[in-house]
Amino acid sequence: MTIDNRIRTIAQYQNLIHYCDQLTGRNILVVGDIMVDEYIWGEVQRISPEAPVPVVRVKQETSRLGGAANVVNNLRSLEANVALVGVVGKDDLGDRVIRYLDNLSVDSSGIVQAETFQTIRKSRIVAHNQQVVRVDRENTAAMTTEIEQSMMDACRVKLASVDAVVISDYAKGAITPGLAREVIRMAREAKKICAVDPKVRNIANYKYCTVITPNHIEAMQIAGLEMGEPDVIERAGKHLLASLSTDAVLITCGEQGMALFEKDKPMEMIETVAKSVYDVTGAGDTAISALTLALASRIPVKESAILANFAAGVVVGKFGTATASIDEIKKAMQHYVA
């Protein structure tokens, strides 16, 4: 990097640090699949005599908000006011989710507690900071038209008082085609930002959203491309931009950073800023949280994407489902240009 470029880079990141102070106090609606991430921590000292598998001696168990609720957790860490719309079971775990959200001062009144639904739980057994196995408990066939209508009604009420909406789709059933399309339609009509963290099989439901944030594998699958083809990320991004009629596409590319696409602009590559990567769990939740919050704070799209990149860089340096604070993002930016 030349001295002139270095000076420009330092000036750019000083502006970004200033932008961080604009993030607080925004109102964000999150709609999506609510789950609990459970961690069972232990150590392995032997192999089971019953089968060639490790025996994990459990030392500790912890639970954290997952899925759309992890997006909420990230937004609260970034000092946003948040409302969550989704569905949990009428069970002990569902009650725990509501209590945890209430303790975070999150508006949980849009969450449906359904008798027919089982609160989704992902249990990860971890030994010596390595995940041994994951166990999922879910009943995604339990969505009904009544639950969908209740969620739609809650979104309609809450949209009036928010600056932006995040659709967090984990393909667990909460984001039905009708709900996705109606939330995007209402957001557009109200001139509110609508950001989508997508699932490939539901891509047709996200047309006309403001911004969509697939990872590079999802983007290639949506565009019908394969790794190794020429300019694969650029072609995938342009395909998404055109086919969904969205304002922007931000593709997360792992260690290669992020690729940003906007209408009538060339692709912008944003290099990774992660110093170390311990766990990528929830990094997409962090990225879309920071991006949406920045856009809601009237920060330009490119700078919003860079800010999201720093937030994700903070989170992958932690183990498990984690969040990034505004101070942590500022420190990461300061270290980057030091």
N, C-alpha and C positions, 0 to 999 in steps of 0.2 A: 504494500500500500504506500503510495506517495505521500509526502508531507501535506500537500493540498487536500488529498482525499481523506487523510487522517483528521485534519482540522474540520472538514465537512462532516465526517462521521461523528466526531465529538459534539459538534453543534447540534446535529440531528438528535442524538441521544439525550442531550441536555433538554431539548424541547420535549422529548418523550417523557422524561422525568417530571417536567412541568405538567404535562398532560395527565399524569397519574393523579394529580391533586384534583382533577375535574371529575373523577369517577364516583365520588361518594354521593349518597343520597338519591340515586336514581331508583325508579320503580319498575321492576321487571316481573312479568308473568312467565312461569315455567309450566309447560304442559307435557306430560309424558309418563313413561313407565317407572313407577316407584319401586325400589327394591332396597334390601339390606345386604351390605357386604359384611360377612362374618369371617373373622380370622381366628383360627385355632393354632396357637403357637406352641412349639415343642422341640424335642431333640430326638435324633435317631441314634441308637446305640447298637441295634442288632436287626437282623432279618427275621421275619416271622417263620416259625417252623411249619406253619400251616400252608404257606404259599410264598413264592419268591417276591415278597413285598416288604418295605421297611416298616418297622414298628415305631410309631411316633408316641413318645411319652409327653403328654400334654402339660404345659407349664402355665399357660394363660389363654383366656378367650376374650376377644374384643369385637365390638360391632360398630359399624359406621353406616351412614346413609349412602345409598348407591343409586345408580341409574339417574333418573331425573332429579331425585332427591340429592344426589351428589352435585348436580348443577346448582341446585339451591344452596348447598353448603358452600360451594365456591363463590357464588354471588354474595352471600352473607360475609364471607371472609374478605371480599372486596368492598364491603360496606354499602351494599345495595339493599333496598327494601324489596322483599320478594313475596309473591303469592304463588302457591303451587296447586295445580289441578291434576288429578290422577285418581287411581283406584288402589285400595288395599283391601285385605280381607277383614272380616269382622272377627278378628282373632287377636291373641295376645301380642303377636308381632306387629300387627296393624296398629294396635293401641300404643305400642312403644314408639312407632314411627310418628304418630300424631303428637305424643308427648315430647319427643325429641325436637320436632319442628316448632312446637309451641315454646320450648326453652330457647330456641334460636330466634324467637320473635318473628316467625314466618307465618303468614296468613294461610292456614290449612283448611279454611272453610270450604274450599272447592274440591276437597278430597272425598271421594265416595268410599264408604266402608260397606262392602257387599258381602252378604252371607255366602254367595256362590263362589267367591273369589278367595284364593289363597295368597297371602302376602308373599311376594317373591323374595327368596333368600338364596344368596350365593355364599357357600361356606368354603373357605380356602384353608387347607391344612398346610402349615408352613413349618419347616424344620431348618434351623441354621440359615435363616433368611432365604431359603429356597422353597418355592411352592411345590408340594408333593402331589397334591390332587385337589380338584375342585368338585364340590357337590352342589347341584342346583335343585331347589325345590320351587316348583311353579305350576300353575294351572292356567295356561293362557287361553284355554277354550271357554273360560267362564264369563267373558265379556258379553253383555246383553245390550239390546237397543235402549233399555231404560238407563243403564250406566252411561252409555254414550251420550244420551240426551241430557243427563244430569251434568256431565262434564262440559258439554256444549253450552248449556245455560250458564254455568259458572264462568266460562271463558267470556261469554257475551257481557256479563255484568262487570267483570274485572278489567276487561280491555279498556274501558273508558278512563281508568285512572292510572294506567301504566305508560311507560315510555317505550317499551319494547317487549316482544314475546320470544321465548325460546321453545321450540318443539324438540324434545329429547326422545327420539324413537329408538328403542332397543328391541323392537319387533316382538314385544311380549303381549301385545293385544290392546294396550290403552290407546294407541294412536291408530284409530280406524281410518279408512279412506275418507269417510264422510267428515270425521272430526278434523283431520288434517286440512282438508280443502276448505272447510268452513272457517277454521281459525285463520288460515292464510287470507281468505277473502275478507274477513272482518278486519284483520290487521291492515290490509291494503286500503280498504275503504276508509279506515280511521287514520290513514297515513302514519301507521306505527311500524317500526322495524320488526321484521319476523325472521329470525335465524333458525335454521334447521340442522340438527345433527342426524344424518339420514341412515336408513338401512336400504340396501340395494333393492330388495324385492318390493319396496314401497315407493320407489323413486317417482312414479307417475303422480303420486299424491302431493308432491311438493312444488308443483308449478306455480310460478309468480311469487315465491317467497323472496325476501330481500337478499339473503345470503345463505349459502349452504356449505357445510364443512365436512366433506367426506375425507377419509384417509386415502392414500394413493392406490391401495388395492381396491377399495370400493369404487373409486373414480374410474379405474380401468375396467372393472366389471360392468359398470353402468354403460360405459362407452363401447363395450365389446372389444376391448384391446387387451393385449398380453404384454407382460414385461419383456423388454428386449427389443420391442418394436421402436423404430425411429421416433423421437420427439413424443414419446407416449404420454407424458404428463401434460404437455402443452395441448395435445390433441384431445385428451380426456377433459381438460378444463374448458376448452372452447366448446366441446360437445355439450357439456353440462350447462354452460352459460346460455347457449342457443336453445337447447331443447327444453329447458325449464323456464326460459324468459325471466331469469333472475338478475338482480343487479350486480351480484358479485359471487365468485366461487373461491373458497380458500381450501386448498388441498394440503393436508398434513402429510409430509413425506419422510417421517422418521429422522434419521441422522442427516438427511439432506435438507431439513428445514421445512419450509412451506412454500407453496406456489399460489400466488394471488392472480385472479382474473377479474377484470372489470370490462364493461362494455366499451368498445372502441379504444382500448388501451392494450399495449403489449403485456405479455406475462411478466410478472415480477417474482423473482426468486428471493426468498427471505432465508438467509442461512441460519442453521441451528445455533442456539446460544447455550445449550445445556452443557455444563462442565463435566457432569457425570450422570450416568443413567443407571438407576437401581431398579426402577419399576415403572412401566408405562401405563399401569392401571389408572384409569380416570383422567389421563392427560387430555383426551378429547373433550371431556366435560369441562376441564379448566380452560381450554382454548376457546370453546364457544361461549363460555361465561364471560371471559375477559373481552373477547371480540364484541359481543353484544352490548356489554356495558360501555365500552369505548364508543361504539357507534351511537348509542343512546346519549352519550355525553357530547355529541357533535364533533368528535375527533375524526379526521379524515380516514378513509378506508385503509390506505396503506399503513398509516401510523397505528391504526387500530389493530391491524394484522400483526405488526411488529410487536406491539404490546402483548397481544395474545401469545405470540411466540415466546416471549420472555416468561410469561406466566406458566406456560407449559414446561419451559425449561426448569423452572423452580420445582415443579411438582414431580418430574421424573427423577429428580435427585433425592426423593423420599421414597420410603417403602410403603406399599399399600395405597388404598384410596386416600388421597391427600388434597390439600388446598394450598393456594398461594395468597399471601396478604399483599396489600399495596406497598408496605415497607420492604417486603422481600423482593418484589418486582423492581423497586427503585434500586435496591442494593445490587441486584443482578445487572441492571443497566450500568451502574457506576463501575462495577468490576469489569464489565465488558470493554469499556473504553479506557480503563486505567492503564 
